Amino acid sequence: MLDAKKIEQVVRQIKDTLPQGIRDLGEDLDKKLRATLQSQLGKLDLVSREEFDIQTQVLLRTREKMIEMEKRIEQLEKKRVVNENKNE
């Protein structure tokens, strides 16, 4: 979910860049900016930092398992070759 504090910060930055006459519109401008910003950000396919960190950990564990499996396959292939050579 989008962080309300960050949205507030962006709204404040946008308001600060607007001409004084527009800024004087006050609360109505705040509401419209906030709504527009949330709407546009909601359309983006974003994930939270927590979700990103969780998926990073899943990826690391998956990579570790893959490396272990590659080593195991290599050992089994070597063992097969040795057994084939014994049988010849």
Secondary structure as the mmCIF struct_conf table of DSSP 4:
data_model
#
loop_
_struct_conf.conf_type_id
_struct_conf.id
_struct_conf.beg_label_comp_id
_struct_conf.beg_label_asym_id
_struct_conf.beg_label_seq_id
_struct_conf.end_label_comp_id
_struct_conf.end_label_asym_id
_struct_conf.end_label_seq_id
HELX_RH_AL_P HELX_RH_AL_P1 ALA A 4 THR A 17
BEND BEND1 LEU A 18 LEU A 18
HELX_RH_AL_P HELX_RH_AL_P2 GLN A 20 ARG A 23
TURN_TY1_P TURN_TY1_P1 ASP A 24 GLY A 26
HELX_RH_AL_P HELX_RH_AL_P3 GLU A 27 LYS A 43
BEND BEND2 LEU A 44 LEU A 44
HELX_RH_AL_P HELX_RH_AL_P4 ARG A 49 ASN A 87
#
